[in-house]
């Protein structure tokens, strides 16, 4: 039984990316029974993956794959002690991910992945690349992850990607699996390159038809301003940029879009908030009115949940637009001036229901007026 470190940990280390690295291991010359006898815990349904209970790292048995259906799960797997390391590496997507390292630190690189790392090329390992449509998304994600190194996609790999797109195989990917790749891409500073790459290959219509036409916004929206922002803010920046391009109100459409894309509720909530507040502060040219300020504070539920207000202001300040910053500063000052105004039995005596809210609104707006003067 031989154990090898494989994939991303080696790639990232050779590129000089900072640790810690996510370590994946492949085991050659063994069986599931032997792994369990050594204390490894079996997980996974499609093929045997084992967890080392001491380190919680994953160990996969060397395997080969053959296409048996559509999409990401349409494969038959063959495992056994006779499967070689090279056979296992051959099934991987890109040469830069098909490098292994033995326990002495020696690299095993049958597909010249180190050379492609040096030349900054994303190249498929074999023609089996076309069997897995998810690899189109993975290539787009690596273009995003490795953008600072100036990687390009090999011509022959571009050809295979185009074949996958035109084959219709992308239509068999489930939304949850697409979102996993997208979420990983959103963790990268150049997250927009993920969407740009998919658009370049006409893949967006298959994986995210709700983002159809997104290519029209790339040249005139400062996505780099959100490079270090949260995933919520990055997704919100996409939808805010698309808002003027979309035929319908994206706020009204967002529930249906989320049901199709399957991103978390927290993202949907913030996207709606970003869209709604963008319309409020974008409605004034140079100045913001007291009513707009109060609409912004109410939209963010600032008086009950100020964290939402500060997150929304942070989102709008990302672009460093001086006009926007001036408006968000006024909103911040107005909130500080009015946040302590609350229901007081003596002041609100005799009022009920909507009348209480109307008076509360009036008192807060009075303070806001003073700030804006």
N, C-alpha and C positions, 0 to 999 in steps of 0.2 A: 504494500500500500504506500503510495507516494502522494504528498499533499503539496499543492502549488498555490501561491498567491496569483490572482489573475485580475485583469481588467483595469478598472478606474483608478485604483490605488497606485498602480505602476505608472499609468498614463499621467496622472496629476503630479506624481513625484518627479518624473522625468521632465515635465514642463516647468517645474519649480514652483508649483502652486503650494500654498501653505497647508500644513497638516492641521487637524487630523484628517486622515484619509479613510474612506469607507472601504473596509477590507472584505473582499470576497475570495473564497477558496474553492478549488476544484480538487477532488480526490480521485486518483487513478488506481486501478488494480484492486478494487474491493467490491463489496456487496452491501446492500442495506442491512443484512443480518450482522455482518461484521461491524458496521458502524454503530449499531445499537448495542452490540456486545461491549464496545469500548466506551459506552456512556453517552453517546450523542443522541439527541432527541429528534425524532423524525417529525417533520412538518410538511405541509404542502400536499396537494391532491394529485396534480398533473404528473409530477415526477418527484422523486425523493430528494428533499433538501433536509439537512440536519443542522441543528443548533448545538454549539458547544455550550453547555450550561455554565461553564466557568467564565467565558468571554462574551457569550450571546452572539458570537459571529456565525455566519452561515457557511456551511460546507455542502457543496453540491457534488453528486457523483458525476464523473465524466459521462457525457451522453452524445448521441447523434439524434438528428431530427429528420422527419420526412413529412412533406405537406400532405394533409389528408382531408382538408376542408377549407372553409373561408375564414378570413380574419386572423386575429391574434391567437386564438385557441385551436385553430385548425391544423394540429400537428400530432404525429405519433412520435413517441420517444423510445429510444433504445438505450438501455443502460446495461452495464456488465463489466466484469473485471478485464475483459479483452479490449474495451474502448481505450484508445490511446489519447494522450494529451493533445496531440496535433489534430486528431479527429474532433475533439471537443472544441478546440480553438477555431476550427474551420467553420463551425456553425454560428460563430459570433458575427455581429453586424459590421463593425469597422476594424481595419487593421490596427488602429491605435488602441483598440479595446481587446485585441487578441494577442496580448503579450503576457507571458507567465514568468514566474520567478520561483526557483527552487529554494530549499531550506538553507542553501549556502550563498544565496544572493545572486546566482547565475540567471541571466535572462534567457528565456526560450522564446524565440521570435520567428516562427516559420513563415510569416506573411509580411515581413519587413515593416512592422508597425513603427519601430524606432526611426526608420528612414522617413516614413510619412510624418512622424512627429517633427523631425528636423525640417522637413520641407513644407510643413503646415498644410497637409492635405488630408481631407476626409475621404477615405477610399473603402469600398466594400471588400469583404474578405473573399467571397465567392458569389457565384450567380444565385445561390440559395437566398441571397439578400432579398430577391424579389418575392420570396414566398411569405414574408412577414410584412404586412402593410404598416405595422406600427413603426417600422424602421424609418419611414418617411418623417415621422414626427421626431424620432430620436436624432436624425441628422439635423433637422431644424433646431432642436434643442442644443446640440453640440455647437452649431454655428453661433448660438446665443452665448453659451457657456465659455467658448474659447475665442470670442470675438477680439479680445485684446491681443491675441497672438497672430491675427491675420490669416486664419484658416480659410481655405477654399475647398469646394467639393470637386473631386476628380470627375473628368468628363464622362468616363464610363459609368460612374456612379449616378451622375445626373441622368444618363440614359435609362438606367434601371428604375430610378425614381419616377420618371415620366411614364414608364411602362406600368408601374404600380398604380399611378393616378388614373391613367386611361383604362385600366383593367376593371375599375369599380371595386377593387378589394377594400379600399378605405371605407366604403359604405358599410362593411361588416364589423368595423370596430365599434365596441360599445362605448357610450359616452363616459362612463366612469374611468375606463382605461385611457381614453383621450385626455381626460382632465388630469390624471396622474402625471402624464408627460408635460402638460401645460403648466401645472403647478410647479414642477421642477424648473421649467424655463422661466417662470415668473420670479424665481429666487435669484436669477442672474441679473447683473446690472444692465446688460444689453438685451433685456427681455423682448424688446420690439423686434429684434432680429429673428426670433422664433416665428412670429407672425409674418414678417416680411419674406422669410424663406418659404413658408407654406404658401403664401400668396404667389410667389414667383413660380411655383410649380403647379398653380391652379388647384391646390389641394384644399383651400379654405372652403370651397363650395361643398366638399364632401365631409369634412370633419366639423366645420363650424359655419353652416349656411347662414346663421344669424349674424355673422360678421362679414357677410358678403359685401364687397366694395370697400373693405378696410384698406386696401392698397392705395386708395385715393387720399388718405389722410397722412401717410407717412412723411411726405415731403414738407408739410406745413405745421406739424405739431411737435413740440419739444419733449419727446419722450425721454431724452437723456436727463431731463430735470427730475425724473422719478426713479433714476437708476438705483438709489439707495432707499427708496420708500418701501412700505409694506406691500404685500401682495394685494390687499384690499385697495390701496391707492393706485397701484399699477393697473389693475383691472378697471378701476374707475376712470383712470386717464384714457384708456382705450375707448370706453363708452362715451365719455365727454367729448372726445375728439370726433367720434362718429355721429354725435347727436345731430349735427347740421346736415349730415349726409343721409340720415335715415328718413324714410317716408313717414313713419308714424312716431308718436311720442315714445321714446325709449323707456320712460318711467312706467307707462302703462303696459309696455310689452315685457318688462323685466321678469315678472313671475313666470311667464311662458318661456322666456329665454333661459332662465335658470333651470326649469324642468327639462329642457333639452340638453343644456350643456352640463348640468349636474355639478355646478360649483356650490360651495357651502352657503348657508343662509347669511352668514356674517358678511360675505362679499356682496350678496344681493342687497342687503340693507344699506351698506355703505355706498354702493354704486348709485342706488336711488337717492341717497342723501347728497352725494356729489353732484348728480344731475340737477336735482331740485335747487340746491344752493347756487350752482353755476348760473341757472336762469335768473336767480334773484340778483346776484351781484353783477351779472352781465347786463342787466336791464338798464343800469345807470351808466352814462357816458364817463363823466369825470367825478361826479359826486354821488354819494349814496344817501337816500332819503331816510328819515326816521322810520317810515313804514317798512322800507326795505330791510333796515337793520332789524326791526322787530320780527319780520317774516323769517329772516335768517335764524334768529334766536329761537323762534318757535319751531322752525323746521328741524333744528338740531336738538330740540327738547332740552335746551341749555339750562333752564332753571331747575330741572329735575336730574339731568344727567350731563353735567358740564364736560365730562370726558369726550362726549360725542362732538361738542362744539370745538374743543381744542384740536381734535383729530381732523375735523373738517377744515378748520383754519390752516392747519399744517399742510393739508392737501392743496389748498388754493395758493399757499405761499411757496410751494415747491418750484414753480416756474420763475420766481423772483421778479415777477412783473411789478413795477413800482405802483401802478394804479391799483392793482389787486391788493398789494400789501397795504396801501393807504386805506382801502376799504375794510380789510380784515382787522387793521389796527383800530379803526373806529368801532367796529363790531365788538372787539375785545374790550375796549374802554367802556362802551355802552353796557356791556354785560356786567362788568365790575361795578358800574354805578347803580345798576338796577337789580342786581342779584339778591339783595337782602330785602327787597320789597315782597312781602308775603301776606297771606290772610291774617288780618287782625280783627278780633271780634268787635272792638270798639269802633274802628274805622268803618267796618263793613256791616254795622248793625242794621238789621231790617232788610238786608239784601239776601236773595236766594238764587241758586242755580246760575243761569247765564248772566244775571246782573252782577254777581260776584266777580265772574271772569271779566266782564266788561270794565268794571272799576279797577281790577288788578291790572288789566292791559293799559288802561288810561294812566295809572300811576307810574307804571314802568316806562311808557312812551314819553311821559313828562320828563323823566330823568334822562332818557335818551336824547330828547330835544335839547336839553341843556348841554350835553356832551357835544352834539353836532354843531352847536353854535360856536 
